[in-house]
């Protein structure tokens, strides 16, 4: 199959899809974008994070493009929107075949479901081999699952800022975010799409919680400390919502930004998928599953990551059956460092690409 125009949003119908838990999603569509020409097995499959989309050339702009680490003059970079999201791929906000939005009729999906749907998408495109699959956070979970579900199709992987399974802490903080949305009166059991309201307050609250886990504690404190929002006084005789610390205003701004661009139902769906992430499930446990992986895999972590602490990437690297390398991002930015530390990620990704081509030195990019 000839790929359509590069740098544009396209969709592929993969038909009806049965989830890992046995639910049916009818007439699934997968949205995607690609950059570079397809030549044999030169595909780099990039996986986005929780609220990301298929436009990897935008959200990973320092990494994807001509002459960059993921060089689109050499590689065909493909990025799909995950199953359950709201940027073109079928999710809760999509139109149900019987009419109206899927809403509460959209089943829970797992990371494995997302990968299986992506595999069906690649099958339709006629892509039988992928040189590398790579991504961070939820994208890292998908990348890791690719190596276990379809090892014969993936030549290499780069797993960034994620764990081999959701920890109890991660499930707890993520469940609190889900609760913030589902307790919003406008949620209506997930069937708010045909009403004049939406659970914006709940989604904004969920984002405020989440954003604190995406950034480093030191970075947040150095930026804001105990400073008041200009013109406001959070130390008055009575607490008031309009008398805030600067960090409160910042988090409220992050919540409002997400509400403008993302769907609450998709947020719940994808967050639940992360709660279900466990590569050891039905594979004999974590260490046995990781040891069974024979796909050469680089693991990358962030030293200040609160959401997916560095020891979780160390655990993956110690137990993988075919470890290609281990890299640490040193940054006060926390979990989001894989998106914000352009220079370090450039070095890491160039090293990764070099190692996947049997160049152990990585040339001038050895780290």
N, C-alpha and C positions, 0 to 999 in steps of 0.2 A: 504493500500500500504506500502511495506517495504521501508524504506529510504535507499538510497545508502550509500557508504562508507563515514564516517565522515571526515571532514577537507579537502574535495576535491570539486572542482567546478563541479556542475551538472546543467542541464537545464530541464525545463518542458514546453511542448507546451500547451498553454491554448486556442489555436484556434483563430478565428477572434474576435476582440475586438472593440466595439464602444465607442468612447470617450464621455465625458459629453456633449460636444458641438455638437455631432452628426457625427463626422468623423469616418471612418473605418480603423483600422489597421489590416491587414491580417496576419494570422499565427504567432501570438505573442509567443515569447519564454521568459521565466523567468529564469534567472540564480540564483543559490543559493548555500549556503554552510550550513552545520550543524555540531554541536558538541554535544556529549552526546547521550544517547539512548532515543528513544521515548517510553514513558510509560504513556498511558492514556492522561491526560491533563497537562503534565509537560512541555509544550512548552513555551519558552521565545522567542518572535519574536523581533529581534533587527533591528532597522531602521537606515540606514546610512545617512550621511550628503551629501551636494551637489555633491562633486566630489569623494565621497567614493565608496566602492565596497562591495561585499558580504563577504569579509574576515574580519569579525568582530574580530576574534581572533588575527588579526594583528593590525588593527587600534585602537582597544580598548583592547590591550593586557593585561593591568593591571586589566581589569574587567572580561574578558571571559576566563575560563579555570578551570581545577580541583582545588578545594579549594578556588577559587576566588569568588568575589561577585556574579557573574553569574556562579555558580558552575556546570561545565559540568559533574561531577560525579552524580549530582542530577537532573539537568535540561537538556532538549533537546533544545539547542540554535539554532535558525534558522535565517539566514540573507539572504534576497533576494537583488538582484540588481534592482534598481527602473526602472520602465518603462520610456524609453527615454534616458537612460544612455548608456554607451559604454563598459561595462564590462560583456558582455554576454547576457544581456536582450535586447530585440528589441528596437532600437533607430534609429536616423538619419543615423548612419554609417552602420547599418545592411543591408543585402542584401534584396532587394525588391523581392516579388514573381515573378514579371515580368522581373527581371534582373536589374543589377546595384544597387547602394546604394539607400536607401530611399531618402536621401537628403531633398530637398524642398518638397517632397511628404509626408514626415512624419508630421502628424498633431500636433498642439499644444495639450499638455496634462495638466491636473490639478493634484493637490495633491489627489483629490478624485479619479481621474482615476488611479493613482498609487496604491491607496489602493484597489480599485475594482479589478485591475489586480492581486494584491497579494492575495486577497480573492479567486479569481478563481484558483490561484496556490495551495492554501491550500486545496481547495475543491478536486482538482485532487489527492493530496496526501492523502486525506481521513481524514484530521485534522479538527475536528468539534469544538474544544475548544482550546483557547490559554490562558495560565495562566496569561501572561502579555505581553504587547507590549510596547517597550521603545526605545527612541532615542533622539538625539539632533539636533537642527537646522532644516534642511529639514526633518530629521528623527523624530524630535519632532512634526512637522506639520502632518506628516503621522500618528504618534501615536495618536494625538488628533482626527484626522479624523476617525481613527478606532473606537474610542469610540462612535462616533455619527452615523457612517454608519452601524456598526455591533455590537451593544452593547450586543446582546445575545451570541456572540461568544467570547468576550473578558472579562476576569475576573478582570483585573486591567491594569493600564497604568502608565507610568512614562514619562512625557512630559518635555523636557529639552531645555532651551535656545531658545525659539521661542515665537511667538505671536499667538493670535487667528485669526488674519488676517494680511495681508501685510499692513504696514502703507504707507502713501504717500512718506515718506522719503525713506523707503525700496524700493518701486517701482522705485523711482527716481534714487537711486544709482545702483540698479540692471539693470535698463533700460540703464544707461550709460555704463555698462559693455557689455550689448548686442550690443549697438551701436558701441562700439570699435571693436567688431568682425565683424558685418555686414558691416561696412565701410571699412574694409580691402579689397583691390581689389581682393585678392585671394578667398574671400568668394563666389563669383559668384552666389549670390542668394541662397546659401546653397548647390549648386551642384558642389562642388569642388572635390568630392571623386574620380572621374575618370580622374582627371587632375594630372599634375606633381607638383602641388603646393597646399598649404593649408594656411588658415588664421592664421598662427602662430603669427605674429606680433599683430594682433587684440586680440587673445586669451591671449597672454602675458600681454598686456595692461589691459585687463579685470581682470586678476588675480592680477595685481598690485593694482588696485582699490579695489578689493575685500579683499585682504590680510590686507589692512589698517583697514577694518571693522572687521576683525577676531581677531585682537590684540588690547590690551589696549593702549590708548594714553600715559600713564605714562610708560608702559613697553617699548614701542618703543623709547620714549625720553631718558629713562635711558640707554638703550643699545647704542644709536647712537648720540643723541644730535645733535650738529652742526658739528660733526667731519667729516673731509674729508676722502674719500676713500684713503687708503695708496698709496702714490706715485702720487696722483692726487691733483689738486688745483681748487676747485669750486669758488674761489674768484678772479680769474684772470680778466684781462681787458675786455674779451669777454666770453660769456657763450659758453660752448662746451659740447657735449654729452659725451666726454671721460674725462671730468674733473668733477667728481661727489662728492656729499656728500655720506657718508657711507650708509645712509638709502636708497639712490637711488640704489646703488649697491646691497643691500640686497633685495629690491623689484624686481629688474631685475632678480636676481637669483631665486626668487620664481616664477616669470613668466616663466622662462626657464624650471624649474622643472615640472610645470604643462603641458607645451607644449609636453614634452617627454612622458607623461603618459595619457593625456586626449584628447578627441575630441572636437573641437570647436562647431560642430553642437549639440552635447549632452549638452555642456555648455549652449548654447542658449536655448535649449529645457527645461532643468531643471530650469534655472533661470526664464524663463517665467512661469513655473509651480508655483514657489514661488511668483511671481507677482500676480497670480490668487488665491493665498491662502486666503480663507475667510470662516470660519466655519459658519458664519451667513447668507451666501447667500442662499436664498430660504428656510430659516429656521426661519424667523421672526426677524433676526438681531442677533448680537453677543451675547448679554446677554441672550436672550431667548434660543438660541442654547446651550450655555454653561450650563444654568440652567437645560436644558432637559437631560443632561448627567447623567446617574445613574451608570456609571462604576467608581469604586473607583480609583481615579487618584492622583498621586503625581506630583507636579509641582516644577521644579528646575530652578533657574536663576543664572546669574553671575553678581556680583555687578558692574563690570567695562565693561559690554557688551555694545558696541557702536551699533552693528547691531540690536540686539534684547534687548533693555534696560530692566532693571529689573522691571520697572513699568509695562511692558507688561505681565510678568509672575504674578505679583501681581494682575493685572486685571483678568487673567484667574482664579486664586485661589479664588478671592472674588466672582466670579459668577458661578463657577462649582457647579453642583447639588450634587456631591458626592466627596468632597475633602478629599483625604487620608492624605495629608500633604504638607507642603511647605518648601523647603530647599534653602539656599543661598550659592553659591560658592563664597568665598571671595578670589580674586586673581587679581594681576595686569595684567594677561594675556588676559583679555577681553573674547570675545565670545568663543575662542578655549579652554577655561579653562576646559570645560567638557571632553576634550580629553587629556589635559596636567596635570591637577591637580589630579593625581592618588589617593593620600591618601584621599582627600576629597570626590572624587567620590566613592571610595570604601566604605566609611562610609555611604554615602547617599544611594547607591544601596543595601547595606546589610540591612539598615533600611527599604527600600522600600520592599524588599523581605520578611522581617520579618512581616511587616504590612499586606502584602497580605495573610499571613498565620495565621491571627488572633493572632499575638503576638505583642500587642501594645507597649511593652517596647523595642522591637528590641534587647533584651538581652544586651550584652556589647556594642552594636553599636548604642544606643540611641543618637540622635543628636538634 
